Amino acid sequence: MEPLLVRAARRQPVERTPVWFMRQAGRTLPGYRAIRKRLGLFDVCRRPELCAQVTLEPVELHGVDAAVMFADIMLPVIGMGVDVQLVENVGPVIEHPVESLEDVRKLQVPEPEESVPFILEAVGLVRRELQPDKALLGFCGGPFTVAGYLIEGKPTRDFVKTKRCMFGSPEVWHELMDRLSETFLRYVRAKVEAGADAIQLFDSWVGALTLADYEEFVAPYSERILGGLSVPTIHFGTGTSHLLESMAAAGGDVIGLDWRTPLAEGWERVGHDRGVQGNLDPALLLGPWERVEASTDAILQAAGGRPGHIFNLGHGVLPDTDPASLRRLRALVHERTAAVAGAK
């Protein structure tokens, strides 16, 4: 039998709603924190057995239905020739941001077997360790989000330089997006060949765009990645309520909803011919359990037991989250939805 999450992504009947959490690998977990005291994130990724250990830790501790490969969305661009530093409490920092067509044309489109062999080895290790009913999720960054980091040189909330490039130098923008989307497609295809059961496209900051700009400057490149895979795909962004229909048109068997959009409304807008993922506010896990339970019940009630719901947070696990709360939340969703499935 295929993993529970894979069947849900295909909107097949399932015995309970699958649960996983974005950023479940790392951050809050004691094993990962101990490792990070001596190694950087990219160093962990380059050691397949250690990367597999970090990936598997939340599956063992929380009992979630999927392992998500431990990595960073900037990892593939290192193989393109970009110098990326992950700065604590800042994020990705690029020493030489992309400013011109010449800068773009210096970027390689690498073969994953050459640029990230360690990740592919780790994928194989994790898939062999996972139980058959547990899914292995691979992921890549959305082309807009990664292009924003490359052009801005560091995280931003306004994307002024990025939009200046889009509007003022479209030839630079489109060539950059072409190279990024081809690199990411090769990267996630290689993960699938190594054993990944599903792929998520994280376009975390694409909500900074208008609908028209998304459709002109981003959607074709996301579609290229999502349409080029043979396994179920999840398409996720934050602040994307105004983009949901267009994101669904660009691709994804499952559309990720952040916490700002009510689940029933989001599902209606993306269409019932695909699944949805989400969408508890991560900050709720920092407060009283009673509120977590009530909000979870409301999400499950909105899903109504329809095939295609994958339970997750509306974005990643916050660093101060108690790991015990994640396990308790997973157990709650399993208990509630198994009861509904059993009553049918």
C-alpha positions as CSV (number, residue, x, y, z in Angstrom):
1,M,0.0,0.0,0.0
2,E,1.2,3.5,-0.8
3,P,2.0,6.0,2.0
4,L,-1.1,7.6,3.6
5,L,-0.1,11.1,2.5
6,V,0.4,10.0,-1.1
7,R,-3.1,8.5,-1.2
8,A,-4.6,11.7,0.4
9,A,-2.8,13.9,-2.2
10,R,-4.5,11.8,-4.9
11,R,-7.8,12.3,-3.1
12,Q,-8.2,8.6,-2.5
13,P,-10.1,7.4,0.7
14,V,-7.8,7.2,3.7
15,E,-8.2,5.7,7.2
16,R,-7.3,9.0,8.8
17,T,-6.0,12.5,7.8
18,P,-2.3,12.5,7.3
19,V,-0.3,15.0,9.4
20,W,3.1,16.6,9.0
21,F,4.6,19.9,9.9
22,M,6.6,22.3,7.8
23,R,10.0,22.8,9.5
24,Q,9.4,19.7,11.7
25,A,13.0,18.6,11.1
26,G,15.3,20.8,13.2
27,R,14.7,24.0,15.2
28,T,12.7,22.6,18.2
29,L,14.3,19.2,18.5
30,P,17.0,18.3,21.0
31,G,19.0,16.0,18.7
32,Y,19.2,18.6,16.0
33,R,20.1,21.4,18.4
34,A,23.0,19.3,19.7
35,I,24.2,18.7,16.2
36,R,24.0,22.4,15.3
37,K,26.2,23.4,18.2
38,R,29.1,22.0,16.2
39,L,28.0,22.0,12.5
40,G,26.3,24.5,10.1
41,L,23.1,23.7,8.3
42,F,24.9,23.0,5.0
43,D,27.5,20.9,6.8
44,V,24.7,18.7,8.1
45,C,23.3,18.4,4.6
46,R,26.6,17.3,3.2
47,R,26.8,14.3,5.6
48,P,24.2,11.9,4.4
49,E,23.8,9.8,7.5
50,L,23.5,12.9,9.7
51,C,21.1,14.5,7.3
52,A,19.0,11.3,7.3
53,Q,19.1,11.2,11.2
54,V,17.8,14.8,11.4
55,T,15.1,14.0,8.8
56,L,13.9,11.0,10.7
57,E,13.9,12.4,14.2
58,P,10.5,14.1,14.1
59,V,8.9,11.0,12.6
60,E,10.1,9.0,15.6
61,L,9.3,11.7,18.2
62,H,6.0,13.1,16.9
63,G,4.6,10.1,15.0
64,V,3.9,12.2,11.9
65,D,2.9,10.6,8.6
66,A,5.8,12.0,6.5
67,A,9.4,12.8,6.8
68,V,10.5,15.9,4.9
69,M,14.1,15.9,3.8
70,F,16.2,18.2,5.8
71,A,17.7,20.8,3.6
72,D,17.4,24.5,2.7
73,I,15.8,26.0,-0.3
74,M,19.1,27.7,-1.2
75,L,21.1,24.5,-1.3
76,P,20.6,23.9,-5.1
77,V,21.9,27.4,-6.0
78,I,25.3,26.6,-4.5
79,G,25.8,24.2,-7.4
80,M,24.9,27.0,-9.8
81,G,28.0,28.9,-8.6
82,V,26.3,31.2,-6.0
83,D,28.1,32.0,-2.7
84,V,25.4,31.6,-0.1
85,Q,25.9,32.1,3.7
86,L,23.2,31.2,6.1
87,V,23.5,33.9,8.8
88,E,21.9,33.2,12.2
89,N,18.8,35.3,12.8
90,V,19.1,36.8,9.3
91,G,18.7,34.1,6.7
92,P,20.4,33.6,3.4
93,V,23.0,36.2,2.5
94,I,24.5,36.4,-1.0
95,E,27.9,38.0,-1.3
96,H,27.4,39.1,-4.9
97,P,23.7,39.7,-5.7
98,V,22.5,39.2,-9.2
99,E,22.3,42.6,-11.0
100,S,22.8,42.1,-14.7
101,L,22.3,39.7,-17.6
102,E,26.0,38.9,-17.4
103,D,25.6,37.8,-13.7
104,V,22.7,35.5,-14.7
105,R,24.7,33.9,-17.6
106,K,27.5,33.0,-15.2
107,L,25.0,30.7,-13.4
108,Q,25.3,27.1,-14.2
109,V,22.4,24.6,-14.5
110,P,24.0,21.7,-12.7
111,E,23.2,18.0,-12.7
112,P,22.1,17.0,-9.2
113,E,24.2,13.9,-9.2
114,E,27.2,16.1,-9.4
115,S,26.1,19.1,-7.3
116,V,24.1,17.5,-4.4
117,P,25.0,13.7,-4.4
118,F,25.0,13.8,-0.6
119,I,21.3,14.8,-0.5
120,L,20.4,12.1,-3.0
121,E,22.2,9.5,-0.8
122,A,20.4,10.8,2.3
123,V,17.0,10.5,0.5
124,G,17.8,6.8,-0.2
125,L,18.8,6.3,3.5
126,V,15.6,7.8,4.8
127,R,13.3,5.9,2.4
128,R,14.9,2.6,3.5
129,E,14.3,3.5,7.2
130,L,10.8,4.7,6.9
131,Q,7.8,2.5,7.3
132,P,5.9,1.8,4.1
133,D,2.9,3.9,5.2
134,K,5.0,7.0,5.9
135,A,5.8,9.3,3.0
136,L,9.1,10.9,2.2
137,L,8.7,14.5,1.0
138,G,11.3,16.3,-1.0
139,F,11.0,20.0,-1.7
140,C,12.5,22.9,-3.5
141,G,12.1,26.7,-3.2
142,G,9.7,28.5,-5.5
143,P,11.5,30.4,-8.2
144,F,10.2,33.8,-7.1
145,T,11.3,33.3,-3.5
146,V,14.8,32.2,-4.4
147,A,15.2,34.8,-7.2
148,G,14.3,37.4,-4.5
149,Y,17.1,36.3,-2.3
150,L,19.6,36.3,-5.2
151,I,18.7,39.8,-6.3
152,E,18.2,41.4,-2.9
153,G,21.3,39.7,-1.4
154,K,19.4,39.0,1.8
155,P,15.9,38.5,3.2
156,T,13.4,41.4,2.6
157,R,9.7,42.1,3.0
158,D,9.3,44.7,0.2
159,F,11.2,43.1,-2.7
160,V,12.0,46.5,-4.2
161,K,15.1,45.4,-6.0
162,T,13.4,42.3,-7.2
163,K,10.4,44.2,-8.6
164,R,12.7,46.7,-10.2
165,C,14.4,43.9,-12.0
166,M,11.1,42.3,-13.1
167,F,9.6,45.6,-14.4
168,G,12.8,47.4,-15.6
169,S,14.9,44.5,-16.8
170,P,12.6,41.7,-17.9
171,E,15.2,40.0,-20.0
172,V,17.4,39.6,-16.8
173,W,14.4,38.4,-14.8
174,H,13.2,35.8,-17.3
175,E,16.6,34.3,-17.9
176,L,17.2,34.0,-14.2
177,M,13.8,32.3,-13.7
178,D,14.5,30.0,-16.6
179,R,17.8,28.8,-15.1
180,L,16.3,28.5,-11.6
181,S,13.2,26.6,-12.7
182,E,15.3,24.1,-14.8
183,T,17.8,23.7,-11.9
184,F,15.0,23.0,-9.4
185,L,13.2,20.7,-11.7
186,R,16.3,18.6,-12.1
187,Y,16.9,18.7,-8.4
188,V,13.4,17.4,-7.4
189,R,13.3,14.8,-10.2
190,A,16.6,13.4,-8.8
191,K,15.0,13.3,-5.3
192,V,12.1,11.3,-6.7
193,E,14.4,8.9,-8.5
194,A,16.3,8.5,-5.2
195,G,13.1,7.6,-3.3
196,A,11.0,10.7,-2.6
197,D,7.2,10.0,-2.7
198,A,6.0,13.6,-3.1
199,I,7.4,17.1,-3.7
200,Q,6.5,20.4,-2.2
201,L,7.2,23.7,-3.9
202,F,7.9,26.4,-1.2
203,D,7.2,29.8,-2.8
204,S,7.1,31.4,0.6
205,W,7.2,35.1,-0.3
206,V,5.3,35.1,-3.6
207,G,2.3,36.8,-1.9
208,A,4.3,40.0,-2.3
209,L,3.1,40.1,-5.9
210,T,-0.1,41.3,-7.5
211,L,-2.2,38.7,-9.3
212,A,-1.2,40.1,-12.7
213,D,2.5,40.2,-11.9
214,Y,2.3,36.6,-10.5
215,E,0.7,35.4,-13.7
216,E,3.2,37.2,-16.0
217,F,6.5,36.8,-14.1
218,V,6.2,33.6,-11.9
219,A,3.4,31.2,-12.8
220,P,5.0,29.8,-16.0
221,Y,8.1,28.8,-14.1
222,S,6.3,27.2,-11.2
223,E,4.2,25.3,-13.7
224,R,7.3,24.1,-15.4
225,I,8.5,22.5,-12.1
226,L,5.2,21.1,-10.9
227,G,4.2,19.8,-14.3
228,G,7.5,18.0,-14.8
229,L,7.1,15.5,-11.9
230,S,5.6,12.0,-11.8
231,V,4.7,12.0,-8.1
232,P,2.1,14.1,-6.2
233,T,3.0,17.7,-5.7
234,I,2.1,20.3,-3.1
235,H,2.2,24.0,-4.1
236,F,2.6,26.4,-1.1
237,G,3.0,30.1,-0.4
238,T,2.2,32.5,2.3
239,G,0.0,35.7,2.0
240,T,-1.4,34.2,-1.2
241,S,-5.1,34.5,-0.7
242,H,-5.4,36.7,-3.7
243,L,-3.4,34.2,-5.8
244,L,-5.0,30.9,-5.0
245,E,-6.9,30.3,-8.2
246,S,-3.8,31.2,-10.3
247,M,-1.5,29.0,-8.1
248,A,-3.9,26.1,-8.6
249,A,-3.8,26.7,-12.4
250,A,0.0,26.7,-12.3
251,G,-0.1,23.3,-10.7
252,G,-0.1,21.1,-7.6
253,D,-2.2,18.1,-6.7
254,V,-2.5,19.8,-3.3
255,I,-2.6,23.6,-2.7
256,G,-1.1,24.7,0.7
257,L,-3.2,27.2,2.6
258,D,-1.6,29.6,5.1
259,W,-3.5,30.5,8.3
260,R,-5.0,33.7,6.9
261,T,-7.5,31.8,4.6
262,P,-10.3,29.8,6.1
263,L,-9.9,26.2,4.9
264,A,-13.4,25.8,3.5
265,E,-13.1,29.0,1.5
266,G,-9.6,28.1,0.2
267,W,-10.7,24.7,-0.9
268,E,-13.7,26.1,-2.7
269,R,-11.5,28.6,-4.6
270,V,-8.8,26.1,-5.7
271,G,-11.5,23.6,-6.7
272,H,-12.5,20.2,-5.3
273,D,-10.6,18.4,-8.0
274,R,-7.5,18.8,-5.9
275,G,-6.5,18.5,-2.3
276,V,-5.6,21.2,0.2
277,Q,-3.0,21.3,3.0
278,G,-3.2,23.3,6.2
279,N,-3.7,25.4,8.0
280,L,-3.4,25.9,11.7
281,D,-1.7,29.2,12.8
282,P,1.8,28.1,14.1
283,A,1.6,30.7,16.8
284,L,-1.3,29.0,18.4
285,L,1.1,26.3,19.6
286,L,2.7,28.9,21.9
287,G,-0.5,29.4,23.8
288,P,-3.0,27.3,25.8
289,W,-3.9,23.8,24.5
290,E,-7.7,24.5,24.6
291,R,-7.3,27.1,21.9
292,V,-5.2,24.7,19.8
293,E,-7.8,22.0,20.2
294,A,-10.7,24.2,19.3
295,S,-9.0,25.6,16.2
296,T,-7.9,22.2,15.0
297,D,-11.5,20.9,15.4
298,A,-12.7,23.9,13.3
299,I,-10.2,23.0,10.5
300,L,-11.2,19.4,10.5
301,Q,-14.9,20.3,10.5
302,A,-14.3,22.6,7.5
303,A,-12.5,19.7,5.7
304,G,-15.6,17.6,6.4
305,G,-13.8,14.3,5.9
306,R,-13.5,14.9,2.2
307,P,-10.7,13.1,0.4
308,G,-7.7,15.3,-0.2
309,H,-7.0,17.0,3.2
310,I,-3.5,16.9,4.6
311,F,-3.2,18.5,8.0
312,N,-0.3,20.9,8.6
313,L,0.4,24.3,10.0
314,G,-0.2,27.5,8.0
315,H,3.6,27.9,7.8
316,G,6.6,26.5,9.6
317,V,7.0,25.4,13.2
318,L,8.1,28.4,15.3
319,P,11.5,27.9,17.2
320,D,9.9,28.2,20.7
321,T,7.3,25.5,20.1
322,D,7.3,22.7,22.7
323,P,7.9,19.5,20.7
324,A,5.4,17.7,23.0
325,S,2.7,20.0,21.6
326,L,3.4,18.8,18.1
327,R,3.0,15.2,19.2
328,R,-0.2,16.0,21.0
329,L,-1.5,17.8,17.9
330,R,-0.7,14.9,15.6
331,A,-2.5,12.5,18.0
332,L,-5.5,14.8,18.2
333,V,-5.9,14.9,14.4
334,H,-5.4,11.2,14.1
335,E,-7.9,10.5,16.8
336,R,-10.6,12.8,15.4
337,T,-10.3,11.8,11.8
338,A,-9.9,8.0,12.4
339,A,-13.3,8.2,14.3
340,V,-14.9,9.9,11.3
341,A,-13.4,7.4,8.8
342,G,-14.5,4.5,11.0
343,A,-18.1,5.9,11.1
344,K,-18.5,5.9,7.3
